[in-house]
Amino acid sequence: MRGQVRGTTRSALTTACALLVTAAGSGCGGTGSGSSDAALTVSATTAIVADLVEQVGGDRVDVTSIVPRTGDPHSYEPSPGDAAKVAKADVVFSNGLLLEEPGITKMVHTNAPKDAPKIAIAEKLEQYGGTVMKLEEDLGLDVLWLGWAVEGEVAGDGSQVRTTATKVEGPGELRVYLTDTLGRPKVYVDSADGLDAKDSFTLPPEAHTHVNWAFSEPGTYRLTVEGRTETLDGKTGEIGSGTFTFTVGDAAEAPAGATVLDGGHADVTLDAQTGTVYVRADEEKSGARTEHPADRVVLNVPDRAKESVPKEQPYAFLGRAGDPVWVLPQAVIGQHVHGDLDPHAWEDVANAEAYVRRIQAELIKADPGGKATYEKNAAAYLKTLGALDKEVARTLATVPEENRDLITTHDAFGYLAKAYGMEVAGFVVPVPNREPSASEVEELGATIRAKKVPSVFLEPNLAARADVLKRVAQDEGVGVCTIYGDSFDDEIHDYVSMMRHNANELAKCLGGDA
């Protein structure tokens, strides 16, 4: 797939790369006190959240993490063993802000005891002294980056909105699919065998996801979709339907008077409250969000989006290997469902303090008899975090001003950058089953040279798919260093060690004093 590099802060570097990765972190392991004297059994969605709960709860809580410490909360699919552990939980803590893969959230709501509090910590972070910031996405693609979105709240725990494709008209086949973190496609819509109930998928309220849109022939296509709400108790409700027009190939012409979208970021959107279906788009220059009724907008797929069907067998549903296919790319791999707010708030240590305050309050509600213990543990840990915050700031202050640009494998470090005077210059987004072109590799190298970065950074759980970043860094003579975003590994097991490592690694690799 193709990409452009933009020099703005928080922009992204897009390059194509083949995804060669083995499954990492199987099973359900996670942190856990295992205390036989525990007053509370607690499930946490991630190892980072589990560690914070353990620090506050001490021996009064028995904590397990649903996502393994080396796992990716954006894409981890829970197992029956995870469900069995959640079923015994007195309290469930999650990060929230749609960090966790929707399957995790659904599993929690389905299996946790009905009276067990389910706490999405970051969703009330500001009430406990923390801050949240918008998640800015700009991959600089030279074609439209088109996803699916749901707006409006839906009542009921674990509620979802189902989008179903009911009709496709056009000269060829239309397929919509998601590529997971192992490079495997999951097909949502495939018109080749007719459309039925299986040509659908669900999203939680106020969320959107990235997908690939593939067309087998040039010409004009019309896709009709309809939506309905679904709750865990089986209740459903109709939302509405709409028909969207795609012009594929440079020869296809848009209807007169229609608004044509051929670049930037947009989503086919279902509004659960108003019952309308439309395209919402982010203006490329101003960033303002606009809404376009389905019957007044055209989604353009130009000839520069033309690719070849990959030879890998899982992609045979697209046609014969080597056949042409016009693709609007997913760009961000994995089941990357999220909302408008950046969920990675813990990368600012001051926010971790807010997590701790929220955890303390919720544990006391669930176990009033442990109030003195939770207050004592929280006070001690908050003192540790306060010292850590100053240590991280002091360490990163030694990085020379000209070296404060970060190029990473994942857009998880916006809070760290804002809190400690860094700049997120970009992140390299791998696209599975595509070898990078010479121009794309050169584009990445040119950005590294323009920013004059001494090093680039990758996360341990994403290292296996960072071949392009590592290769270009080697060609440019810059370092490749490790920082932690969403998870731990076999070297780092707790939050304080993670943030201390991140600060020292950034300073060491960017010319400061570690």
C-alpha positions as CSV (number, residue, x, y, z in Angstrom):
1,M,0.0,0.0,0.0
2,R,1.1,3.5,-0.5
3,G,1.8,6.3,1.9
4,Q,3.0,9.8,2.4
5,V,5.1,11.2,5.1
6,R,4.0,14.4,6.8
7,G,6.2,16.3,9.2
8,T,3.5,17.5,11.6
9,T,3.5,16.4,15.2
10,R,1.5,13.3,15.8
11,S,1.4,12.5,12.1
12,A,2.2,8.9,11.0
13,L,4.6,7.3,8.7
14,T,3.0,4.7,6.6
15,T,5.0,2.1,4.8
16,A,4.2,-1.4,3.5
17,C,5.7,-4.5,4.9
18,A,5.0,-8.2,4.8
19,L,3.9,-9.5,8.1
20,L,6.1,-12.4,9.2
21,V,5.2,-13.1,12.8
22,T,4.6,-16.0,15.1
23,A,2.0,-16.1,17.7
24,A,3.2,-14.6,20.9
25,G,2.0,-14.9,24.4
26,S,-0.6,-17.7,24.4
27,G,-2.7,-18.6,27.4
28,C,-4.2,-16.4,30.0
29,G,-1.3,-15.8,32.4
30,G,-1.0,-12.5,34.0
31,T,-0.1,-11.0,37.3
32,G,-1.8,-12.5,40.3
33,S,-1.2,-12.3,44.0
34,G,-2.6,-15.8,44.5
35,S,-3.2,-15.0,48.2
36,S,-5.3,-17.5,50.1
37,D,-6.3,-14.7,52.5
38,A,-7.7,-12.4,49.8
39,A,-10.9,-10.6,50.6
40,L,-11.5,-9.8,46.9
41,T,-11.0,-11.8,43.7
42,V,-10.3,-9.3,40.9
43,S,-10.0,-9.6,37.2
44,A,-8.1,-6.9,35.2
45,T,-8.1,-6.7,31.5
46,T,-4.4,-5.9,31.1
47,A,-1.2,-6.6,33.0
48,I,-0.6,-2.9,33.5
49,V,-4.0,-2.4,35.2
50,A,-3.5,-5.6,37.2
51,D,-0.2,-4.4,38.5
52,L,-1.7,-1.1,39.6
53,V,-4.6,-2.9,41.4
54,E,-2.1,-5.2,43.1
55,Q,-0.1,-2.2,44.4
56,V,-3.2,-0.8,46.1
57,G,-4.9,-4.1,47.1
58,G,-1.8,-5.9,48.4
59,D,-2.7,-9.2,50.1
60,R,-6.4,-8.4,50.3
61,V,-6.8,-8.9,46.6
62,D,-6.2,-11.8,44.3
63,V,-5.7,-10.3,40.8
64,T,-5.4,-12.0,37.4
65,S,-5.0,-10.3,34.0
66,I,-7.1,-11.4,31.1
67,V,-4.6,-10.3,28.5
68,P,-1.2,-12.0,29.0
69,R,1.6,-9.7,30.0
70,T,3.1,-9.9,26.5
71,G,-0.3,-9.6,24.8
72,D,-1.9,-6.8,22.8
73,P,-5.1,-5.6,24.4
74,H,-6.2,-4.1,21.0
75,S,-6.4,-7.6,19.5
76,Y,-6.3,-10.3,22.2
77,E,-9.2,-12.8,21.9
78,P,-10.2,-14.2,25.3
79,S,-10.3,-17.9,25.9
80,P,-12.8,-20.1,27.9
81,G,-10.2,-20.1,30.7
82,D,-10.5,-16.3,30.8
83,A,-14.2,-16.5,31.0
84,A,-14.0,-19.0,33.9
85,K,-11.8,-16.7,35.9
86,V,-14.0,-13.6,35.2
87,A,-17.0,-15.6,36.4
88,K,-15.4,-15.8,39.9
89,A,-14.5,-12.1,40.1
90,D,-15.8,-9.8,42.8
91,V,-14.6,-6.7,40.8
92,V,-13.5,-6.3,37.2
93,F,-11.1,-3.4,36.2
94,S,-10.5,-2.4,32.7
95,N,-8.7,0.6,31.1
96,G,-11.7,1.7,29.0
97,L,-11.7,4.3,26.3
98,L,-12.0,1.3,23.9
99,L,-8.5,0.2,24.5
100,E,-9.6,-3.4,24.9
101,E,-10.6,-5.5,21.9
102,P,-14.5,-5.6,21.9
103,G,-14.5,-9.4,22.5
104,I,-12.8,-8.8,25.9
105,T,-15.5,-6.3,26.9
106,K,-18.3,-8.6,25.7
107,M,-16.8,-11.6,27.6
108,V,-16.6,-9.6,30.8
109,H,-20.2,-8.5,30.6
110,T,-21.4,-12.0,29.7
111,N,-19.5,-13.9,32.3
112,A,-18.8,-11.6,35.3
113,P,-21.3,-11.9,38.1
114,K,-24.2,-9.4,37.7
115,D,-23.4,-7.7,41.0
116,A,-19.7,-7.4,40.3
117,P,-18.7,-3.8,39.7
118,K,-17.1,-3.4,36.2
119,I,-14.8,-0.4,36.4
120,A,-13.4,1.3,33.2
121,I,-10.8,3.3,35.0
122,A,-9.8,5.9,32.4
123,E,-13.3,6.8,31.6
124,K,-13.6,8.9,34.8
125,L,-9.9,9.8,35.0
126,E,-10.4,13.5,35.2
127,Q,-12.5,13.1,38.3
128,Y,-9.4,11.6,40.0
129,G,-6.9,14.3,38.9
130,G,-5.9,12.8,35.5
131,T,-6.2,14.1,32.0
132,V,-7.3,12.6,28.7
133,M,-6.5,13.7,25.2
134,K,-7.9,13.2,21.7
135,L,-6.6,10.4,19.6
136,E,-5.3,12.0,16.4
137,E,-4.9,9.8,13.4
138,D,-3.2,10.9,10.2
139,L,-1.5,8.2,8.2
140,G,-1.0,10.4,5.2
141,L,-2.3,7.9,2.7
142,D,-2.5,9.1,-0.8
143,V,-6.0,7.4,-1.1
144,L,-9.0,7.6,1.1
145,W,-8.7,5.9,4.5
146,L,-12.2,4.5,5.0
147,G,-13.5,2.8,8.1
148,W,-16.8,1.9,9.8
149,A,-18.1,3.8,12.8
150,V,-21.0,3.9,15.3
151,E,-22.2,7.1,16.9
152,G,-24.7,7.4,19.7
153,E,-25.1,5.5,22.9
154,V,-27.0,2.2,23.1
155,A,-28.6,1.3,26.5
156,G,-27.7,-2.0,28.1
157,D,-24.4,-3.6,29.3
158,G,-22.3,-4.9,26.4
159,S,-24.6,-3.4,23.8
160,Q,-23.4,-3.5,20.2
161,V,-24.5,-2.2,16.8
162,R,-24.6,-4.7,14.0
163,T,-24.0,-3.4,10.4
164,T,-25.2,-5.7,7.6
165,A,-24.6,-5.4,3.9
166,T,-27.9,-6.1,2.1
167,K,-27.2,-5.2,-1.5
168,V,-24.2,-4.6,-3.9
169,E,-24.5,-3.4,-7.4
170,G,-21.4,-3.0,-9.7
171,P,-19.3,-4.5,-12.4
172,G,-17.3,-6.8,-10.1
173,E,-17.1,-8.1,-6.6
174,L,-16.9,-6.0,-3.4
175,R,-15.2,-7.3,-0.3
176,V,-14.6,-5.7,3.0
177,Y,-12.1,-7.4,5.3
178,L,-10.0,-6.8,8.4
179,T,-6.4,-8.0,8.6
180,D,-5.5,-9.1,12.1
181,T,-2.1,-8.8,13.8
182,L,-0.9,-12.1,12.4
183,G,-1.7,-11.1,8.9
184,R,-4.8,-13.2,8.6
185,P,-7.9,-11.7,6.9
186,K,-11.3,-11.8,8.5
187,V,-14.0,-11.2,5.9
188,Y,-16.9,-9.0,6.8
189,V,-18.6,-8.6,3.4
190,D,-18.1,-10.7,0.3
191,S,-20.5,-10.1,-2.6
192,A,-19.1,-13.1,-4.7
193,D,-21.4,-15.6,-3.0
194,G,-24.4,-13.3,-2.5
195,L,-25.2,-11.4,0.6
196,D,-26.8,-12.8,3.7
197,A,-26.7,-12.5,7.5
198,K,-23.0,-13.5,7.6
199,D,-22.1,-10.3,5.7
200,S,-22.1,-8.3,8.9
201,F,-20.2,-7.4,12.0
202,T,-20.6,-5.5,15.3
203,L,-19.1,-2.5,16.9
204,P,-19.6,-1.1,20.4
205,P,-21.3,2.3,20.7
206,E,-19.1,5.4,20.0
207,A,-16.4,3.3,18.2
208,H,-14.9,2.9,14.8
209,T,-12.6,0.3,13.2
210,H,-10.3,0.2,10.2
211,V,-10.9,-2.2,7.3
212,N,-9.8,-2.9,3.8
213,W,-12.2,-2.3,0.9
214,A,-11.4,-4.3,-2.2
215,F,-13.0,-4.1,-5.7
216,S,-12.3,-6.6,-8.4
217,E,-13.1,-4.4,-11.4
218,P,-13.2,-0.7,-12.2
219,G,-16.5,1.1,-12.5
220,T,-19.3,2.3,-10.2
221,Y,-20.5,0.3,-7.2
222,R,-23.4,0.9,-4.9
223,L,-23.4,-0.7,-1.4
224,T,-26.5,-0.8,0.8
225,V,-26.1,-1.3,4.5
226,E,-28.5,-1.4,7.4
227,G,-28.0,-1.3,11.1
228,R,-29.6,-2.6,14.3
229,T,-28.8,-2.5,18.0
230,E,-28.1,-5.7,19.9
231,T,-27.9,-6.2,23.7
232,L,-26.7,-9.2,25.7
233,D,-30.2,-10.1,26.7
234,G,-31.2,-10.6,23.1
235,K,-33.1,-7.3,22.5
236,T,-32.7,-5.7,19.1
237,G,-33.7,-2.4,17.5
238,E,-33.6,-1.1,14.0
239,I,-31.4,1.9,13.2
240,G,-31.8,2.6,9.5
241,S,-30.2,1.9,6.1
242,G,-28.3,3.8,3.4
243,T,-26.7,3.3,0.0
244,F,-23.2,4.4,-0.7
245,T,-21.6,5.0,-4.1
246,F,-18.0,4.1,-4.9
247,T,-16.2,5.1,-8.1
248,V,-13.4,2.7,-8.8
249,G,-10.7,3.5,-11.4
250,D,-9.9,6.8,-12.9
251,A,-12.4,6.3,-15.7
252,A,-15.4,6.1,-13.4
253,E,-17.4,9.3,-13.1
254,A,-19.2,10.7,-10.0
255,P,-22.8,11.7,-10.3
256,A,-23.3,15.5,-10.8
257,G,-23.6,17.5,-7.6
258,A,-22.2,14.8,-5.3
259,T,-19.4,15.4,-2.8
260,V,-16.4,13.3,-3.8
261,L,-14.1,12.0,-1.0
262,D,-10.8,10.7,-2.4
263,G,-8.3,11.3,0.5
264,G,-8.0,11.8,4.2
265,H,-9.9,9.9,6.9
266,A,-13.6,9.0,6.7
267,D,-16.0,6.4,8.1
268,V,-19.2,4.8,6.9
269,T,-21.3,5.7,10.0
270,L,-24.4,4.4,11.7
271,D,-26.0,6.7,14.2
272,A,-27.9,4.6,16.8
273,Q,-29.7,7.6,18.3
274,T,-30.9,9.4,15.1
275,G,-31.4,6.2,13.0
276,T,-29.3,7.7,10.1
277,V,-26.6,6.3,8.0
278,Y,-23.9,8.6,6.5
279,V,-20.2,9.2,5.9
280,R,-18.4,11.3,8.5
281,A,-15.1,12.8,7.3
282,D,-12.2,14.7,8.8
283,E,-11.2,17.7,6.8
284,E,-7.5,17.3,5.8
285,K,-6.5,20.9,6.5
286,S,-8.6,22.0,9.5
287,G,-9.3,18.6,11.0
288,A,-13.0,19.5,11.4
289,R,-15.5,16.7,11.2
290,T,-18.2,16.8,8.5
291,E,-21.2,14.6,7.8
292,H,-22.3,13.6,4.3
293,P,-25.7,11.9,3.7
294,A,-25.3,8.5,2.0
295,D,-27.1,9.6,-1.2
296,R,-25.0,12.8,-1.6
297,V,-21.4,11.5,-1.3
298,V,-19.1,9.5,-3.6
299,L,-16.2,7.5,-2.2
300,N,-13.4,7.5,-4.8
301,V,-11.0,4.5,-5.4
302,P,-8.5,5.8,-8.0
303,D,-6.2,3.7,-10.2
304,R,-3.3,4.5,-7.8
305,A,-5.1,2.2,-5.4
306,K,-4.7,-0.7,-7.8
307,E,-2.8,-3.7,-6.3
308,S,-2.3,-7.4,-7.1
309,V,-4.0,-10.2,-5.2
310,P,-1.4,-11.6,-2.8
311,K,-0.2,-15.1,-3.4
312,E,-0.8,-16.2,0.2
313,Q,-3.6,-18.7,0.4
314,P,-5.7,-16.9,3.0
315,Y,-6.2,-14.1,0.4
316,A,-7.5,-16.4,-2.2
317,F,-11.0,-15.0,-1.6
318,L,-9.9,-11.9,-3.4
319,G,-9.3,-13.8,-6.7
320,R,-6.4,-15.5,-8.4
321,A,-2.9,-14.5,-7.2
322,G,-1.6,-11.6,-9.3
323,D,-5.0,-10.5,-10.5
324,P,-5.7,-6.7,-10.2
325,V,-7.7,-5.5,-7.2
326,W,-8.4,-1.9,-6.3
327,V,-8.0,-1.5,-2.5
328,L,-8.7,1.2,0.1
329,P,-6.2,0.0,2.7
330,Q,-6.9,-0.7,6.4
331,A,-3.5,0.9,7.2
332,V,-3.5,0.0,10.9
333,I,-3.3,-3.7,11.3
334,G,-5.2,-5.7,13.9
335,Q,-8.7,-5.4,15.3
336,H,-8.1,-1.7,16.0
337,V,-11.4,-0.6,17.4
338,H,-11.3,2.7,19.3
339,G,-13.1,6.0,20.0
340,D,-12.1,9.6,19.8
341,L,-9.9,9.7,23.0
342,D,-6.4,8.2,23.3
343,P,-6.7,5.3,25.8
344,H,-2.9,5.1,26.6
345,A,-3.2,7.5,29.5
346,W,-0.8,5.6,31.8
347,E,2.2,6.8,29.7
348,D,2.0,10.0,31.8
349,V,2.9,9.0,35.3
350,A,0.6,11.7,36.7
351,N,-2.2,9.8,35.1
352,A,-1.1,6.6,36.7
353,E,-1.6,8.4,40.0
354,A,-5.2,9.1,39.0
355,Y,-5.6,5.4,38.1
356,V,-4.5,4.5,41.7
357,R,-6.9,7.0,43.3
358,R,-9.8,5.5,41.3
359,I,-8.7,1.9,42.1
360,Q,-8.5,2.8,45.8
361,A,-12.0,4.3,45.8
362,E,-13.5,1.3,44.0
363,L,-11.8,-1.3,46.2
364,I,-13.1,0.4,49.3
365,K,-16.6,0.4,47.9
366,A,-16.3,-3.3,47.2
367,D,-14.6,-4.2,50.5
368,P,-15.2,-1.6,53.2
369,G,-13.4,-3.7,55.8
370,G,-10.1,-3.2,53.9
371,K,-10.4,0.6,53.8
372,A,-7.3,1.1,56.1
373,T,-5.2,-1.3,54.1
374,Y,-6.2,0.2,50.7
375,E,-5.5,3.8,51.9
376,K,-2.2,2.8,53.4
377,N,-1.0,1.0,50.3
378,A,-2.3,3.7,47.9
379,A,-0.6,6.4,49.9
380,A,2.7,4.6,49.8
381,Y,2.4,3.8,46.1
382,L,1.4,7.4,45.2
383,K,4.6,8.5,47.0
384,T,6.5,6.1,44.7
385,L,4.7,7.4,41.6
386,G,5.3,11.0,42.6
387,A,9.1,10.3,42.8
388,L,8.9,8.3,39.5
389,D,7.2,11.2,37.8
390,K,10.0,13.6,38.8
391,E,12.6,11.0,37.8
392,V,11.1,10.5,34.4
393,A,10.9,14.2,33.8
394,R,14.4,14.8,35.1
395,T,15.8,12.0,32.9
396,L,14.0,13.2,29.7
397,A,15.0,16.8,30.3
398,T,18.6,15.8,29.5
399,V,17.6,14.9,25.9
400,P,18.9,17.6,23.6
401,E,16.1,19.8,22.2
402,E,16.9,18.8,18.6
403,N,16.6,15.1,19.4
404,R,13.1,15.1,20.9
405,D,11.3,13.5,18.0
406,L,9.9,10.0,18.4
407,I,9.4,7.5,15.6
408,T,7.8,4.3,16.9
409,T,5.9,1.2,15.9
410,H,2.6,2.2,17.6
411,D,0.8,5.5,18.3
412,A,0.8,4.8,22.1
413,F,3.1,7.6,23.3
414,G,1.2,10.8,22.9
415,Y,0.7,11.2,26.7
416,L,4.4,10.6,27.4
417,A,5.4,13.1,24.7
418,K,3.0,15.8,26.0
419,A,3.9,15.3,29.7
420,Y,7.7,15.2,29.2
421,G,8.4,17.6,26.4
422,M,8.8,15.1,23.5
423,E,7.3,15.2,20.0
424,V,5.7,12.2,18.3
425,A,7.1,12.7,14.8
426,G,5.4,9.6,13.5
427,F,4.9,5.8,13.7
428,V,5.5,3.2,11.1
429,V,2.4,1.2,10.4
430,P,3.1,-2.2,8.8
431,V,0.7,-3.4,6.1
432,P,0.6,-7.2,5.9
433,N,1.4,-9.2,2.7
434,R,2.9,-6.2,0.9
435,E,6.6,-5.7,0.2
436,P,7.6,-2.0,0.5
437,S,8.4,-0.2,-2.7
438,A,11.8,1.4,-3.1
439,S,10.1,4.8,-2.9
440,E,8.4,4.0,0.3
441,V,11.6,2.8,1.9
442,E,13.4,5.9,0.7
443,E,10.5,8.1,2.1
444,L,11.0,6.6,5.5
445,G,14.7,7.1,5.3
446,A,14.3,10.7,4.2
447,T,12.1,11.4,7.2
448,I,14.6,9.9,9.6
449,R,17.3,12.1,8.0
450,A,15.1,15.2,8.0
451,K,14.3,14.7,11.7
452,K,18.0,13.8,12.4
453,V,16.8,11.2,15.0
454,P,19.6,9.3,16.6
455,S,17.3,6.3,17.1
456,V,13.9,4.8,16.4
457,F,11.8,2.8,18.9
458,L,9.9,-0.4,18.9
459,E,7.7,-2.2,21.4
460,P,8.7,-5.8,22.4
461,N,5.3,-7.2,21.5
462,L,5.5,-5.5,18.0
463,A,9.2,-6.2,17.3
464,A,8.4,-9.2,15.0
465,R,6.6,-7.0,12.5
466,A,9.0,-4.1,12.6
467,D,11.3,-5.4,9.9
468,V,11.1,-2.3,7.7
469,L,11.7,0.1,10.5
470,K,14.8,-1.9,11.7
471,R,16.1,-2.2,8.2
472,V,15.8,1.4,7.3
473,A,17.3,2.4,10.6
474,Q,20.3,0.2,9.9
475,D,20.6,1.7,6.4
476,E,20.5,5.2,7.9
477,G,22.9,4.4,10.6
478,V,20.5,5.1,13.5
479,G,19.8,3.0,16.6
480,V,16.9,0.7,17.2
481,C,15.8,0.9,20.8
482,T,12.9,-0.6,22.9
483,I,10.2,1.1,24.8
484,Y,7.0,-0.3,26.4
485,G,3.5,0.8,25.4
486,D,0.5,-1.6,26.1
487,S,2.2,-4.6,27.7
488,F,5.1,-6.0,29.7
489,D,7.5,-8.8,28.7
490,D,9.8,-11.3,30.3
491,E,12.2,-8.5,31.3
492,I,9.7,-5.9,32.6
493,H,6.9,-7.0,34.9
494,D,5.6,-3.9,36.6
495,Y,4.6,-0.3,35.8
496,V,7.3,1.5,37.7
497,S,10.0,-0.6,36.0
498,M,8.4,0.0,32.6
499,M,8.3,3.8,32.9
500,R,11.8,3.9,34.4
501,H,13.0,1.8,31.5
502,N,11.2,4.0,29.0
503,A,12.8,7.2,30.4
504,N,16.3,5.7,30.5
505,E,16.0,4.1,27.0
506,L,14.8,7.3,25.5
507,A,17.5,9.4,27.1
508,K,20.2,6.9,26.2
509,C,19.1,6.5,22.6
510,L,18.4,10.2,22.0
511,G,21.6,11.6,23.4
512,G,20.6,12.4,27.0
513,D,21.8,11.1,30.3
514,A,20.3,7.8,31.3
